Amino acid sequence: NMLDNTLLLFGSASSAFHLSRNYPLILAGGKSMGFKHGQYLNYAGANPQGGAWEGGREPWQKEITHEDQPLANLFVTMLQRLGVQTDSFADSTGALEDV
């Protein structure tokens, strides 16, 4: 079945700046893609940037911590599940093991 080998990534983007943090994303994959279905994963770290901005430093100026996962890590994971031999994409630090 074609859908068994299909991935669909649905998400949003920020119109104000190019920051790939704190985006709600839905990844749907066919049963042949090796993803763990029916789970909610939060890669925002212990102190996610959320809610209304209250002044001060712009949210995209936050220092990167060890908890931050680049969105490109999801892209690496998707590419690997599609059979592409790669360990990096843009600013990725590796594949996501929990997906």
C-alpha positions as CSV (number, residue, x, y, z in Angstrom):
1,N,0.0,0.0,0.0
2,M,1.4,3.4,-1.0
3,L,0.3,5.0,2.3
4,D,2.3,2.5,4.3
5,N,5.4,4.2,2.9
6,T,4.2,7.8,3.2
7,L,5.2,10.6,5.6
8,L,3.2,13.7,6.2
9,L,4.5,16.7,8.3
10,F,2.0,19.3,9.2
11,G,3.0,22.5,11.1
12,S,3.1,26.2,11.1
13,A,5.6,28.9,10.8
14,S,6.2,32.3,12.4
15,S,5.5,35.3,10.2
16,A,7.5,37.6,12.4
17,F,10.9,35.9,12.4
18,H,12.7,32.7,11.3
19,L,12.9,30.8,14.5
20,S,12.3,27.0,14.5
21,R,11.4,26.8,18.2
22,N,8.2,25.9,20.0
23,Y,6.3,24.9,16.8
24,P,3.4,22.6,17.1
25,L,3.9,19.8,14.6
26,I,2.1,16.7,13.5
27,L,4.0,13.9,11.9
28,A,2.0,11.1,10.4
29,G,3.7,8.1,9.0
30,G,2.7,4.8,7.4
31,K,3.2,1.6,9.3
32,S,6.3,0.7,7.2
33,M,8.2,3.9,8.2
34,G,9.2,2.7,11.7
35,F,7.7,5.6,13.7
36,K,6.2,5.1,17.1
37,H,2.5,6.1,16.6
38,G,0.1,7.7,19.1
39,Q,2.5,9.7,21.2
40,Y,3.0,13.3,22.2
41,L,6.6,14.5,22.3
42,N,7.7,17.9,23.8
43,Y,11.2,19.0,22.8
44,A,10.8,22.5,24.1
45,G,13.1,21.9,27.1
46,A,12.4,22.6,30.8
47,N,11.6,26.3,30.2
48,P,9.9,26.7,26.8
49,Q,9.4,30.1,25.3
50,G,5.6,30.3,25.3
51,G,2.8,32.7,25.9
52,A,2.7,36.4,25.3
53,W,6.0,38.3,25.0
54,E,6.5,40.6,28.0
55,G,9.3,42.7,26.7
56,G,13.0,42.4,27.3
57,R,15.0,40.2,25.0
58,E,13.4,39.0,21.9
59,P,12.4,35.3,22.1
60,W,14.7,34.3,19.2
61,Q,17.7,35.8,21.1
62,K,17.5,33.1,23.8
63,E,20.8,31.2,24.2
64,I,20.7,27.6,22.9
65,T,20.9,25.0,25.7
66,H,21.6,21.3,25.7
67,E,17.8,20.7,25.9
68,D,17.0,22.5,22.6
69,Q,16.4,20.2,19.7
70,P,16.8,21.8,16.2
71,L,13.9,21.2,13.9
72,A,16.4,19.9,11.4
73,N,16.8,16.9,13.7
74,L,13.3,15.9,12.7
75,F,14.1,16.4,9.1
76,V,17.2,14.1,9.5
77,T,15.0,11.4,11.1
78,M,12.4,11.7,8.3
79,L,15.1,11.5,5.6
80,Q,16.6,8.4,7.2
81,R,13.2,6.7,7.4
82,L,12.7,7.4,3.7
83,G,16.0,5.6,3.0
84,V,18.3,8.6,2.5
85,Q,21.8,7.9,3.9
86,T,22.5,11.1,5.9
87,D,23.4,12.1,9.4
88,S,22.9,15.9,9.0
89,F,20.7,18.5,7.5
90,A,21.1,22.2,8.0
91,D,21.9,22.8,11.7
92,S,20.9,19.3,12.9
93,T,22.8,17.6,15.7
94,G,21.5,14.1,14.8
95,A,18.4,12.0,14.5
96,L,15.6,11.9,17.0
97,E,15.5,8.6,18.8
98,D,12.1,8.9,20.4
99,V,10.1,9.4,17.2
